[in-house]
Amino acid sequence: MSTDLVPLAVLMFAVTYPSRAIGLLNPAMERLPRRALDYLQLVGPAVLAALAAVNVMVATKDGRSIFVVGLPWLSVLLCIAIVAWRRNLFLGLIVAVAIAIVGRANGLA
Amino acid sequence: MGPIEPAALRAARRQLVLDGLGIIVSAAGFGFVYGLTARTAGHFSPIEAMAMSLIAFGGAAQFAAIGFVTTGLSWPVIGLLTFLLNARHVLYSAALAPWFRGRSMAERALAAHLLTDESFALAIAQFRRIGRFDAVGYWYPAIVTTLIPWNVATFAGVMLGDAIIEPSRFGIDVIFPAAMAGLTVGLVSGRRELVAALAGAAIGVASSLAISPTIGIIAGGVLGPLAGLIVPPAATGAGGPGGRETPLPKLDDVTP
């Protein structure tokens, strides 16, 4: 069984860990001014929204990024609506997956 | 940080556990697809795929690495791209730092390795909910809802890689973006957060189309909060670390 890529996994750890640790291991991060803390409070919604949007709206084809419209939009929008309405993430995910399954079974992309 | 009533802490942790169920589904689904893809598209051996999930533990970066490896990119280039893709963790790490005040360096160092989109979202919501650090509030999301399901599902995906031909037929591909969007809704507690989220999404998509998805995610995460800061702050009531006021999260209501 090949282990050739195990060192690549270690390399990926080595370039990722500093990003994860710089704030937690640097005491100066604890004494940030109010404005900086306000900014950091908004990082979560912004990054998570960017991850979701890029994941469903952008695809890569022939090395180029393209805008896509498809069934995942409906799945994600319904999940958002259910979480906003019922405050229930688990239910939202179940509905999102169900929409994708039913839609694709009926030939939707 | 003042003491918290035991009953309130129990209620907050119960909420955390329930919120985490959705993340377990997401991490398991995403990890399964990763294992499947690593095996079928990347021709990774089970040991290589598992090494990625245990050592790199990088979600989207692991998916990207499959493409990088199959297209023959050099390892230094893969390292650079992985760094860029995961640079958003700087923001998470900095946002968590005030809550970890007083914790040991060893605990912080280990916590850093387990910092993911999902563990950040659940942990920051728990800390805000109770107004202080909570060990369960970090280690439960980091280990139980993310690390374990991700690795178990990676293993399952690798081993079943040849059996499931079309995972999208089962809706597995929508779990991750739906979970990220749902968690975003849980963190929106006012106009500032809403504007930051909408701006982050718009900037992320625009930058992805103009440059690359890797840059897009970072740009959305860095510039989205700046748009949020333009909005005047609403009245806030939650106590942040060190007595600072921080917006109330709403993830505490996101329950099965």
Boltz contact constraints between the chains, C-beta under 6 A:
constraints:
  - contact:
      token1: [A, 1]
      token2: [B, 45]
      max_distance: 6.0
  - contact:
      token1: [A, 1]
      token2: [B, 47]
      max_distance: 6.0
  - contact:
      token1: [A, 2]
      token2: [B, 45]
      max_distance: 6.0
  - contact:
      token1: [A, 3]
      token2: [B, 47]
      max_distance: 6.0
  - contact:
      token1: [A, 5]
      token2: [B, 48]
      max_distance: 6.0
  - contact:
      token1: [A, 6]
      token2: [B, 51]
      max_distance: 6.0
  - contact:
      token1: [A, 8]
      token2: [B, 75]
      max_distance: 6.0
  - contact:
      token1: [A, 9]
      token2: [B, 51]
      max_distance: 6.0
  - contact:
      token1: [A, 9]
      token2: [B, 52]
      max_distance: 6.0
  - contact:
      token1: [A, 9]
      token2: [B, 55]
      max_distance: 6.0
  - contact:
      token1: [A, 9]
      token2: [B, 56]
      max_distance: 6.0
  - contact:
      token1: [A, 10]
      token2: [B, 55]
      max_distance: 6.0
  - contact:
      token1: [A, 11]
      token2: [B, 79]
      max_distance: 6.0
  - contact:
      token1: [A, 12]
      token2: [B, 56]
      max_distance: 6.0
  - contact:
      token1: [A, 12]
      token2: [B, 82]
      max_distance: 6.0
  - contact:
      token1: [A, 13]
      token2: [B, 55]
      max_distance: 6.0
  - contact:
      token1: [A, 13]
      token2: [B, 56]
      max_distance: 6.0
  - contact:
      token1: [A, 15]
      token2: [B, 79]
      max_distance: 6.0
  - contact:
      token1: [A, 15]
      token2: [B, 82]
      max_distance: 6.0
  - contact:
      token1: [A, 15]
      token2: [B, 83]
      max_distance: 6.0
  - contact:
      token1: [A, 16]
      token2: [B, 58]
      max_distance: 6.0
  - contact:
      token1: [A, 16]
      token2: [B, 86]
      max_distance: 6.0
  - contact:
      token1: [A, 19]
      token2: [B, 86]
      max_distance: 6.0
  - contact:
      token1: [A, 19]
      token2: [B, 87]
      max_distance: 6.0
  - contact:
      token1: [A, 19]
      token2: [B, 89]
      max_distance: 6.0
  - contact:
      token1: [A, 19]
      token2: [B, 90]
      max_distance: 6.0
  - contact:
      token1: [A, 20]
      token2: [B, 89]
      max_distance: 6.0
  - contact:
      token1: [A, 20]
      token2: [B, 93]
      max_distance: 6.0
  - contact:
      token1: [A, 20]
      token2: [B, 112]
      max_distance: 6.0
  - contact:
      token1: [A, 20]
      token2: [B, 115]
      max_distance: 6.0
  - contact:
      token1: [A, 21]
      token2: [B, 112]
      max_distance: 6.0
  - contact:
      token1: [A, 22]
      token2: [B, 90]
      max_distance: 6.0
  - contact:
      token1: [A, 22]
      token2: [B, 93]
      max_distance: 6.0
  - contact:
      token1: [A, 23]
      token2: [B, 93]
      max_distance: 6.0
  - contact:
      token1: [A, 23]
      token2: [B, 94]
      max_distance: 6.0
  - contact:
      token1: [A, 23]
      token2: [B, 97]
      max_distance: 6.0
  - contact:
      token1: [A, 24]
      token2: [B, 93]
      max_distance: 6.0
  - contact:
      token1: [A, 24]
      token2: [B, 97]
      max_distance: 6.0
  - contact:
      token1: [A, 24]
      token2: [B, 100]
      max_distance: 6.0
  - contact:
      token1: [A, 24]
      token2: [B, 108]
      max_distance: 6.0
  - contact:
      token1: [A, 24]
      token2: [B, 111]
      max_distance: 6.0
  - contact:
      token1: [A, 24]
      token2: [B, 112]
      max_distance: 6.0
  - contact:
      token1: [A, 25]
      token2: [B, 108]
      max_distance: 6.0
  - contact:
      token1: [A, 29]
      token2: [B, 94]
      max_distance: 6.0
  - contact:
      token1: [A, 29]
      token2: [B, 97]
      max_distance: 6.0
  - contact:
      token1: [A, 30]
      token2: [B, 97]
      max_distance: 6.0
  - contact:
      token1: [A, 30]
      token2: [B, 98]
      max_distance: 6.0
  - contact:
      token1: [A, 30]
      token2: [B, 101]
      max_distance: 6.0
  - contact:
      token1: [A, 39]
      token2: [B, 225]
      max_distance: 6.0
  - contact:
      token1: [A, 40]
      token2: [B, 94]
      max_distance: 6.0
  - contact:
      token1: [A, 40]
      token2: [B, 95]
      max_distance: 6.0
  - contact:
      token1: [A, 41]
      token2: [B, 246]
      max_distance: 6.0
  - contact:
      token1: [A, 42]
      token2: [B, 196]
      max_distance: 6.0
  - contact:
      token1: [A, 42]
      token2: [B, 225]
      max_distance: 6.0
  - contact:
      token1: [A, 42]
      token2: [B, 228]
      max_distance: 6.0
  - contact:
      token1: [A, 43]
      token2: [B, 91]
      max_distance: 6.0
  - contact:
      token1: [A, 43]
      token2: [B, 95]
      max_distance: 6.0
  - contact:
      token1: [A, 43]
      token2: [B, 225]
      max_distance: 6.0
  - contact:
      token1: [A, 44]
      token2: [B, 124]
      max_distance: 6.0
  - contact:
      token1: [A, 44]
      token2: [B, 187]
      max_distance: 6.0
  - contact:
      token1: [A, 45]
      token2: [B, 184]
      max_distance: 6.0
  - contact:
      token1: [A, 45]
      token2: [B, 187]
      max_distance: 6.0
  - contact:
      token1: [A, 45]
      token2: [B, 188]
      max_distance: 6.0
  - contact:
      token1: [A, 45]
      token2: [B, 193]
      max_distance: 6.0
  - contact:
      token1: [A, 45]
      token2: [B, 196]
      max_distance: 6.0
  - contact:
      token1: [A, 45]
      token2: [B, 197]
      max_distance: 6.0
  - contact:
      token1: [A, 46]
      token2: [B, 196]
      max_distance: 6.0
  - contact:
      token1: [A, 46]
      token2: [B, 200]
      max_distance: 6.0
  - contact:
      token1: [A, 46]
      token2: [B, 220]
      max_distance: 6.0
  - contact:
      token1: [A, 46]
      token2: [B, 221]
      max_distance: 6.0
  - contact:
      token1: [A, 46]
      token2: [B, 224]
      max_distance: 6.0
  - contact:
      token1: [A, 46]
      token2: [B, 225]
      max_distance: 6.0
  - contact:
      token1: [A, 47]
      token2: [B, 88]
      max_distance: 6.0
  - contact:
      token1: [A, 47]
      token2: [B, 221]
      max_distance: 6.0
  - contact:
      token1: [A, 48]
      token2: [B, 180]
      max_distance: 6.0
  - contact:
      token1: [A, 48]
      token2: [B, 183]
      max_distance: 6.0
  - contact:
      token1: [A, 48]
      token2: [B, 184]
      max_distance: 6.0
  - contact:
      token1: [A, 49]
      token2: [B, 184]
      max_distance: 6.0
  - contact:
      token1: [A, 49]
      token2: [B, 197]
      max_distance: 6.0
  - contact:
      token1: [A, 49]
      token2: [B, 200]
      max_distance: 6.0
  - contact:
      token1: [A, 49]
      token2: [B, 201]
      max_distance: 6.0
  - contact:
      token1: [A, 50]
      token2: [B, 200]
      max_distance: 6.0
  - contact:
      token1: [A, 50]
      token2: [B, 201]
      max_distance: 6.0
  - contact:
      token1: [A, 50]
      token2: [B, 204]
      max_distance: 6.0
  - contact:
      token1: [A, 50]
      token2: [B, 217]
      max_distance: 6.0
  - contact:
      token1: [A, 50]
      token2: [B, 220]
      max_distance: 6.0
  - contact:
      token1: [A, 50]
      token2: [B, 221]
      max_distance: 6.0
  - contact:
      token1: [A, 51]
      token2: [B, 180]
      max_distance: 6.0
  - contact:
      token1: [A, 51]
      token2: [B, 217]
      max_distance: 6.0
  - contact:
      token1: [A, 52]
      token2: [B, 177]
      max_distance: 6.0
  - contact:
      token1: [A, 52]
      token2: [B, 180]
      max_distance: 6.0
  - contact:
      token1: [A, 52]
      token2: [B, 181]
      max_distance: 6.0
  - contact:
      token1: [A, 53]
      token2: [B, 201]
      max_distance: 6.0
  - contact:
      token1: [A, 53]
      token2: [B, 204]
      max_distance: 6.0
  - contact:
      token1: [A, 53]
      token2: [B, 205]
      max_distance: 6.0
  - contact:
      token1: [A, 54]
      token2: [B, 204]
      max_distance: 6.0
  - contact:
      token1: [A, 54]
      token2: [B, 205]
      max_distance: 6.0
  - contact:
      token1: [A, 54]
      token2: [B, 208]
      max_distance: 6.0
  - contact:
      token1: [A, 54]
      token2: [B, 213]
      max_distance: 6.0
  - contact:
      token1: [A, 54]
      token2: [B, 216]
      max_distance: 6.0
  - contact:
      token1: [A, 54]
      token2: [B, 217]
      max_distance: 6.0
  - contact:
      token1: [A, 55]
      token2: [B, 177]
      max_distance: 6.0
  - contact:
      token1: [A, 56]
      token2: [B, 177]
      max_distance: 6.0
  - contact:
      token1: [A, 57]
      token2: [B, 205]
      max_distance: 6.0
  - contact:
      token1: [A, 58]
      token2: [B, 208]
      max_distance: 6.0
  - contact:
      token1: [A, 58]
      token2: [B, 213]
      max_distance: 6.0
  - contact:
      token1: [A, 65]
      token2: [B, 208]
      max_distance: 6.0
  - contact:
      token1: [A, 65]
      token2: [B, 209]
      max_distance: 6.0
  - contact:
      token1: [A, 67]
      token2: [B, 209]
      max_distance: 6.0
  - contact:
      token1: [A, 72]
      token2: [B, 174]
      max_distance: 6.0
  - contact:
      token1: [A, 75]
      token2: [B, 174]
      max_distance: 6.0
  - contact:
      token1: [A, 75]
      token2: [B, 178]
      max_distance: 6.0
  - contact:
      token1: [A, 76]
      token2: [B, 177]
      max_distance: 6.0
  - contact:
      token1: [A, 76]
      token2: [B, 178]
      max_distance: 6.0
  - contact:
      token1: [A, 76]
      token2: [B, 181]
      max_distance: 6.0
  - contact:
      token1: [A, 79]
      token2: [B, 178]
      max_distance: 6.0
  - contact:
      token1: [A, 79]
      token2: [B, 181]
      max_distance: 6.0
  - contact:
      token1: [A, 79]
      token2: [B, 182]
      max_distance: 6.0
  - contact:
      token1: [A, 80]
      token2: [B, 181]
      max_distance: 6.0
  - contact:
      token1: [A, 80]
      token2: [B, 185]
      max_distance: 6.0
  - contact:
      token1: [A, 83]
      token2: [B, 182]
      max_distance: 6.0
  - contact:
      token1: [A, 83]
      token2: [B, 185]
      max_distance: 6.0
  - contact:
      token1: [A, 83]
      token2: [B, 254]
      max_distance: 6.0
  - contact:
      token1: [A, 84]
      token2: [B, 185]
      max_distance: 6.0
  - contact:
      token1: [A, 87]
      token2: [B, 253]
      max_distance: 6.0
  - contact:
      token1: [A, 87]
      token2: [B, 254]
      max_distance: 6.0
  - contact:
      token1: [A, 88]
      token2: [B, 255]
      max_distance: 6.0
  - contact:
      token1: [A, 88]
      token2: [B, 256]
      max_distance: 6.0
  - contact:
      token1: [A, 89]
      token2: [B, 22]
      max_distance: 6.0
  - contact:
      token1: [A, 89]
      token2: [B, 182]
      max_distance: 6.0
  - contact:
      token1: [A, 89]
      token2: [B, 254]
      max_distance: 6.0
  - contact:
      token1: [A, 90]
      token2: [B, 21]
      max_distance: 6.0
  - contact:
      token1: [A, 90]
      token2: [B, 22]
      max_distance: 6.0
  - contact:
      token1: [A, 90]
      token2: [B, 256]
      max_distance: 6.0
  - contact:
      token1: [A, 92]
      token2: [B, 182]
      max_distance: 6.0
  - contact:
      token1: [A, 93]
      token2: [B, 22]
      max_distance: 6.0
  - contact:
      token1: [A, 93]
      token2: [B, 25]
      max_distance: 6.0
  - contact:
      token1: [A, 93]
      token2: [B, 178]
      max_distance: 6.0
  - contact:
      token1: [A, 96]
      token2: [B, 174]
      max_distance: 6.0
  - contact:
      token1: [A, 96]
      token2: [B, 178]
      max_distance: 6.0
  - contact:
      token1: [A, 97]
      token2: [B, 171]
      max_distance: 6.0
  - contact:
      token1: [A, 100]
      token2: [B, 171]
      max_distance: 6.0
  - contact:
      token1: [A, 100]
      token2: [B, 174]
      max_distance: 6.0
  - contact:
      token1: [A, 101]
      token2: [B, 171]
      max_distance: 6.0
  - contact:
      token1: [A, 104]
      token2: [B, 169]
      max_distance: 6.0
